[in-house]
Amino acid sequence: MASSSIRLLAACAVVGLLPFLAAADDSGSRWIDVEFSRDSPVLPVSFSLGPGSTAGVRGTSMAFELHASLLLRNTGTKPLSGLTLRVEAK
């Protein structure tokens, strides 16, 4: 019983601190990353987060508002007719 209370308290503390850590990081380091597999036909040329990107808590979830720009280069021999990007949280 005590260990479940400690886990709940730790989870609440982490969820409560995440928005402050994400929003307060003005050191220039990115808190989001873009990765592609080695055999991907596209490579990132540039990636930037706009000044209006925010993070906040909504109930038991995190809400992110991202203002991002991603420029990709086709490195394959065929023209691309479509591209799907997957967002994954870790």
C-alpha positions in Angstrom: 0.0 0.0 0.0 2.8 2.4 0.9 4.7 1.6 -2.3 1.7 2.4 -4.5 1.2 5.7 -2.7 4.9 6.6 -3.3 4.6 5.6 -7.0 1.5 7.8 -7.3 3.2 10.7 -5.6 6.3 10.4 -7.8 4.2 10.2 -11.0 2.2 13.3 -9.9 5.5 15.1 -9.3 6.9 14.2 -12.7 3.7 15.2 -14.5 3.6 18.5 -12.6 7.3 19.3 -13.4 7.3 18.4 -17.1 5.7 21.5 -18.5 8.0 23.7 -16.5 11.1 21.8 -17.7 10.0 21.8 -21.3 8.9 25.5 -21.3 11.9 26.7 -19.3 14.6 25.2 -21.5 15.7 28.4 -23.3 19.3 27.2 -23.5 19.0 26.5 -27.2 19.0 22.7 -26.8 16.1 20.9 -28.5 13.7 18.9 -26.4 12.3 17.3 -29.6 14.2 15.4 -32.2 13.6 14.3 -35.8 15.0 10.9 -36.9 14.9 9.0 -40.1 16.0 5.4 -40.7 19.2 4.7 -42.7 17.3 3.5 -45.8 15.0 6.5 -45.8 14.7 8.3 -49.2 14.6 11.7 -47.4 17.1 13.4 -45.2 16.4 16.4 -42.9 18.1 19.6 -44.2 16.9 21.9 -41.3 14.6 21.7 -38.3 13.5 24.6 -36.1 11.0 25.2 -33.3 9.2 28.5 -33.4 9.0 30.8 -30.3 5.3 29.9 -29.7 5.9 26.3 -28.8 4.4 25.4 -25.4 3.7 22.4 -23.2 1.0 22.1 -20.6 -0.9 19.6 -18.5 -4.6 18.8 -19.3 -6.0 16.4 -16.8 -3.8 13.3 -16.9 -2.3 14.1 -20.3 0.3 16.5 -21.6 -0.7 18.9 -24.4 2.0 20.3 -26.7 1.5 23.2 -29.1 4.4 23.0 -31.6 5.3 25.6 -34.1 7.9 23.8 -36.1 9.5 23.9 -39.5 11.0 20.9 -41.2 12.9 21.0 -44.5 13.6 17.6 -46.2 15.7 16.6 -49.2 14.8 13.7 -51.5 17.9 11.6 -51.8 16.3 8.8 -53.8 16.2 8.4 -57.5 12.4 8.5 -57.8 10.2 11.5 -57.2 8.0 11.3 -54.0 4.3 11.4 -54.4 3.5 11.5 -50.7 5.1 11.4 -47.2 3.7 10.3 -43.9 5.4 11.4 -40.6 4.8 9.6 -37.3 5.1 11.4 -34.0 6.3 9.2 -31.2 6.7 10.1 -27.5 9.3 8.4 -25.3 
